[in-house]
Amino acid sequence: MNLDCKAVEHYLHEHIPLAQVMAVSVESIDESLVILSAPLAPNINHRNTAFGGSISTLAILSAWTFVHVRLQALSIPCRIVIHRNNVEYIRAIENNFQSRCIVPPQAEWKRFIKTVSQRGKGRIVLDAEVYSEGLLAAKFQGEYVALKLESTIRSILN
């Protein structure tokens, strides 16, 4: 899977406007890794550190992007939504920051793909870590739901 980081970044900015407002960039993306980054300036809070909502959003986006690009590579068009999430803030962020989606175990991913393919809907829990200046600043866990587009269209029509 050879992905163009700039094309994925453009997709995020076009389809998720908050990504553009936050100045999110795609640093690295392949079958085993997604790293998104954001500069401090548009994500700053009243304490001159990164706003917690921006930290959470970057983590949500990194895991969402992982699911999106992997499903696209498999030619399984889906609507992907976050169902729930949790963020543990470990340290204040005083500079640019990155979120790294952690690839789930192969068995979990295969189960997810099988469920989406057979039932038109699947759930997967993903973890991400947010770093700044090489230090772990936050841990994220989110549950994502993928709705196969054919199933979504059928449920709307019925």
Contacts in CASP RR format, 6 or more apart in sequence:
PFRMAT RR
TARGET T0000
AUTHOR 0000-0000-0000
METHOD contacts of the structure
MODEL  1
MNLDCKAVEHYLHEHIPLAQVMAVSVESIDESLVILSAPLAPNINHRNTA
FGGSISTLAILSAWTFVHVRLQALSIPCRIVIHRNNVEYIRAIENNFQSR
CIVPPQAEWKRFIKTVSQRGKGRIVLDAEVYSEGLLAAKFQGEYVALKLE
STIRSILN
1 30 0 8 1.000
1 31 0 8 1.000
1 69 0 8 1.000
1 70 0 8 1.000
1 73 0 8 1.000
2 30 0 8 1.000
3 29 0 8 1.000
3 30 0 8 1.000
3 69 0 8 1.000
3 73 0 8 1.000
5 25 0 8 1.000
5 26 0 8 1.000
5 27 0 8 1.000
5 28 0 8 1.000
5 29 0 8 1.000
6 26 0 8 1.000
8 26 0 8 1.000
8 29 0 8 1.000
8 65 0 8 1.000
8 69 0 8 1.000
9 24 0 8 1.000
9 25 0 8 1.000
9 26 0 8 1.000
12 19 0 8 1.000
12 20 0 8 1.000
12 24 0 8 1.000
12 26 0 8 1.000
12 61 0 8 1.000
12 65 0 8 1.000
13 19 0 8 1.000
13 20 0 8 1.000
13 24 0 8 1.000
14 20 0 8 1.000
16 61 0 8 1.000
18 57 0 8 1.000
19 61 0 8 1.000
21 42 0 8 1.000
22 38 0 8 1.000
22 42 0 8 1.000
22 43 0 8 1.000
22 54 0 8 1.000
22 57 0 8 1.000
22 58 0 8 1.000
23 38 0 8 1.000
23 39 0 8 1.000
23 41 0 8 1.000
23 42 0 8 1.000
23 43 0 8 1.000
24 36 0 8 1.000
24 37 0 8 1.000
24 38 0 8 1.000
24 58 0 8 1.000
24 61 0 8 1.000
25 36 0 8 1.000
25 37 0 8 1.000
25 38 0 8 1.000
26 34 0 8 1.000
26 35 0 8 1.000
26 36 0 8 1.000
26 65 0 8 1.000
27 35 0 8 1.000
27 36 0 8 1.000
27 37 0 8 1.000
27 98 0 8 1.000
28 34 0 8 1.000
28 35 0 8 1.000
29 35 0 8 1.000
29 65 0 8 1.000
29 69 0 8 1.000
31 70 0 8 1.000
31 73 0 8 1.000
32 103 0 8 1.000
33 100 0 8 1.000
33 101 0 8 1.000
33 103 0 8 1.000
34 62 0 8 1.000
34 63 0 8 1.000
34 65 0 8 1.000
34 66 0 8 1.000
34 69 0 8 1.000
34 100 0 8 1.000
34 101 0 8 1.000
35 62 0 8 1.000
35 98 0 8 1.000
35 99 0 8 1.000
35 100 0 8 1.000
35 101 0 8 1.000
36 58 0 8 1.000
36 61 0 8 1.000
36 62 0 8 1.000
36 65 0 8 1.000
36 98 0 8 1.000
36 99 0 8 1.000
37 58 0 8 1.000
37 96 0 8 1.000
37 97 0 8 1.000
37 98 0 8 1.000
37 99 0 8 1.000
38 50 0 8 1.000
38 54 0 8 1.000
38 58 0 8 1.000
38 96 0 8 1.000
38 97 0 8 1.000
38 98 0 8 1.000
39 96 0 8 1.000
40 49 0 8 1.000
40 50 0 8 1.000
40 93 0 8 1.000
40 94 0 8 1.000
40 95 0 8 1.000
40 96 0 8 1.000
40 97 0 8 1.000
43 50 0 8 1.000
43 51 0 8 1.000
43 54 0 8 1.000
43 55 0 8 1.000
43 97 0 8 1.000
44 50 0 8 1.000
44 51 0 8 1.000
45 51 0 8 1.000
45 52 0 8 1.000
47 92 0 8 1.000
48 94 0 8 1.000
49 92 0 8 1.000
49 93 0 8 1.000
49 94 0 8 1.000
50 92 0 8 1.000
50 93 0 8 1.000
50 94 0 8 1.000
50 97 0 8 1.000
50 132 0 8 1.000
50 137 0 8 1.000
52 87 0 8 1.000
52 89 0 8 1.000
55 87 0 8 1.000
55 89 0 8 1.000
55 93 0 8 1.000
55 97 0 8 1.000
55 130 0 8 1.000
55 137 0 8 1.000
55 138 0 8 1.000
56 85 0 8 1.000
56 87 0 8 1.000
56 138 0 8 1.000
56 140 0 8 1.000
58 97 0 8 1.000
58 98 0 8 1.000
58 99 0 8 1.000
58 130 0 8 1.000
59 85 0 8 1.000
59 87 0 8 1.000
59 99 0 8 1.000
59 128 0 8 1.000
59 130 0 8 1.000
59 138 0 8 1.000
59 140 0 8 1.000
60 82 0 8 1.000
60 85 0 8 1.000
60 140 0 8 1.000
60 142 0 8 1.000
61 99 0 8 1.000
62 99 0 8 1.000
62 100 0 8 1.000
62 101 0 8 1.000
62 128 0 8 1.000
63 82 0 8 1.000
63 101 0 8 1.000
63 126 0 8 1.000
63 127 0 8 1.000
63 128 0 8 1.000
63 140 0 8 1.000
63 142 0 8 1.000
63 144 0 8 1.000
64 80 0 8 1.000
64 82 0 8 1.000
64 144 0 8 1.000
65 101 0 8 1.000
66 101 0 8 1.000
66 103 0 8 1.000
66 126 0 8 1.000
67 80 0 8 1.000
67 124 0 8 1.000
67 126 0 8 1.000
67 144 0 8 1.000
67 146 0 8 1.000
68 80 0 8 1.000
70 109 0 8 1.000
71 77 0 8 1.000
71 78 0 8 1.000
71 80 0 8 1.000
71 116 0 8 1.000
71 146 0 8 1.000
74 113 0 8 1.000
76 113 0 8 1.000
76 116 0 8 1.000
76 117 0 8 1.000
76 146 0 8 1.000
76 148 0 8 1.000
77 148 0 8 1.000
77 149 0 8 1.000
77 150 0 8 1.000
78 116 0 8 1.000
78 146 0 8 1.000
78 147 0 8 1.000
78 148 0 8 1.000
78 149 0 8 1.000
79 146 0 8 1.000
79 147 0 8 1.000
79 149 0 8 1.000
79 152 0 8 1.000
80 144 0 8 1.000
80 145 0 8 1.000
80 146 0 8 1.000
80 147 0 8 1.000
81 144 0 8 1.000
81 145 0 8 1.000
81 147 0 8 1.000
82 142 0 8 1.000
82 143 0 8 1.000
82 144 0 8 1.000
82 145 0 8 1.000
83 123 0 8 1.000
83 142 0 8 1.000
83 143 0 8 1.000
83 144 0 8 1.000
83 145 0 8 1.000
84 142 0 8 1.000
84 143 0 8 1.000
85 140 0 8 1.000
85 141 0 8 1.000
85 142 0 8 1.000
85 143 0 8 1.000
86 140 0 8 1.000
86 141 0 8 1.000
86 142 0 8 1.000
87 138 0 8 1.000
87 139 0 8 1.000
87 140 0 8 1.000
88 138 0 8 1.000
88 139 0 8 1.000
88 140 0 8 1.000
89 137 0 8 1.000
89 138 0 8 1.000
90 136 0 8 1.000
90 137 0 8 1.000
90 138 0 8 1.000
90 139 0 8 1.000
91 132 0 8 1.000
91 135 0 8 1.000
91 136 0 8 1.000
91 137 0 8 1.000
92 137 0 8 1.000
93 130 0 8 1.000
93 132 0 8 1.000
93 137 0 8 1.000
94 132 0 8 1.000
94 133 0 8 1.000
95 132 0 8 1.000
95 133 0 8 1.000
96 132 0 8 1.000
97 130 0 8 1.000
97 131 0 8 1.000
97 132 0 8 1.000
97 137 0 8 1.000
98 130 0 8 1.000
98 131 0 8 1.000
98 132 0 8 1.000
99 128 0 8 1.000
99 129 0 8 1.000
99 130 0 8 1.000
99 131 0 8 1.000
99 140 0 8 1.000
100 128 0 8 1.000
100 129 0 8 1.000
100 130 0 8 1.000
100 131 0 8 1.000
101 126 0 8 1.000
101 127 0 8 1.000
101 128 0 8 1.000
102 126 0 8 1.000
102 127 0 8 1.000
102 128 0 8 1.000
102 129 0 8 1.000
103 109 0 8 1.000
104 112 0 8 1.000
104 124 0 8 1.000
104 125 0 8 1.000
104 126 0 8 1.000
104 127 0 8 1.000
108 124 0 8 1.000
108 125 0 8 1.000
109 124 0 8 1.000
112 122 0 8 1.000
112 123 0 8 1.000
112 124 0 8 1.000
112 146 0 8 1.000
115 121 0 8 1.000
115 122 0 8 1.000
115 123 0 8 1.000
116 122 0 8 1.000
116 146 0 8 1.000
116 148 0 8 1.000
117 148 0 8 1.000
119 151 0 8 1.000
120 147 0 8 1.000
120 148 0 8 1.000
120 150 0 8 1.000
120 151 0 8 1.000
121 145 0 8 1.000
121 146 0 8 1.000
121 147 0 8 1.000
121 148 0 8 1.000
121 151 0 8 1.000
122 145 0 8 1.000
122 146 0 8 1.000
122 147 0 8 1.000
123 143 0 8 1.000
123 144 0 8 1.000
123 145 0 8 1.000
123 146 0 8 1.000
124 143 0 8 1.000
124 144 0 8 1.000
124 146 0 8 1.000
125 141 0 8 1.000
125 142 0 8 1.000
125 143 0 8 1.000
125 144 0 8 1.000
126 141 0 8 1.000
126 142 0 8 1.000
126 143 0 8 1.000
126 144 0 8 1.000
127 139 0 8 1.000
127 140 0 8 1.000
127 141 0 8 1.000
127 142 0 8 1.000
128 139 0 8 1.000
128 140 0 8 1.000
128 141 0 8 1.000
129 136 0 8 1.000
129 138 0 8 1.000
129 139 0 8 1.000
129 140 0 8 1.000
130 136 0 8 1.000
130 137 0 8 1.000
130 138 0 8 1.000
130 139 0 8 1.000
130 140 0 8 1.000
131 137 0 8 1.000
END
